[in-house]
Amino acid sequence: MTDLVQNYLDRILSEHAEITEGTLADYIPELARVNPDGFGLALSSSDGYVYRSGDADVEFTLQSVSKPFTYALALELIGAAAVDERLGVEPTGEAFNEISVDSVTKAPKNPMINAGAITAVSLIPAAGPDDRFALIREFYSACVGRQLDIDDAVYRSERAAGSRNRAIAYMLDSFGVLDGDPDEVLDVYYRQCSLKVTSTDLARMGATLARTGINPATGRRVIDAAVVRRTLSVMLTCGMYDMAGDWVTAVGMPAKSGVGGGIVAVLPGQLGIGVYSPRLGPKGNSVRGVRVCRSLSAQLGLHFLNVTEESRSTLRAVYDLPDRRAGIRVYEVHGDLLFAGAERVVRTATAQREHFSAAILDVSRADDINDAARALLAGLSATLQTVGKRGFLVDPDGIVVAKDSPLREAVYDSCEDAVAAAESWLADTAD
Ligand code: DON
């Protein structure tokens, strides 16, 4: 199986290697010194298995791929409300280095353009620039699963060529948006952009986001799940700048590009992709990187709106017990329970209430559940009681009704126990 995927990645890489359009970023002179033909592709499954193809272990600088991670760190450290006061979440449709802010709030419109990314750096709470950078580097390294180092030549080159970013930082400072001295904040921004990664590292960072903030390689939770959801939302709408609409339509994965030639793409719950090819198109995105992601998405069905019919597959089986147990209907549920699946279970059982006296809801094969589904399923028994029926829940792991809850009196560890309780209730009501 691993050979099949490996061969597929090797093939898709060689098909796209023929593309030589685009140019190296030269506004940072050091970036123009890389091998233009470098091409690496890596894919990490959500359990941490990484496939690598081509130059997947060649290092390049993170550049703007860093932006969603610093945004996530700011959200994690000071909370969404404090971040929102300084930084919006609206796509701009503008170039990454546009000198722009919201006309009313004067805050940058999103954290993916330079103005927003520089603001995000300033929001990382620390005693000084070195501490701030240490937090950022440690966080990125935790997402990758190895310690990242700076490319000193790129850092110095960017610092020397940074007029545009200085203009942006001083503009933000004049609006009172920046938390800190603009030159110090910029210095940290240049350092984060100059951290060296490989496409394998990007795939691992993507997989950490795909796994709601748990690095699958180390097993460590490095970001809160709600922070990841918000970060991925902003990556989806703003991560590819003024080609965000085209990207979402054709590729359909939250992503972020950088002028170093990297792209990270994330399919939530499933995988992280890292690509490296330094020739850029007019919007600052890797030409081959974009094309290879388009092909991967189309050929492997990776668009995030390719959804399975979760609600249909939730109900694994519905059956009546025979003979003396007549009147007992069992609803077996499996998979992950979200609102739509739980709604279907509750609606089906309620609509069929004339056909049973007691319903057994067996969630022992369900994997995961969210709060909305939990509330719906926990309420089923009470709903049935209002029409003279009874509900019995099989929930050995306490996913619907917690094990220490006082509401567990009609909750059973096995279907046999629930059937016995339903039988005895039926016998009592018959008397
Ligand atoms: O701010 C800059 O110019 C760079 N350090 C990062 C820009 C970048 O990567 C834009 N992305 N495509």
Residues whose N, C-alpha, C, O or C-beta is under 5 A from the ligand:
A	BS01	DON	Q63 S64 F96 N114 C193 S257 G258 V259 G260 G284 N285
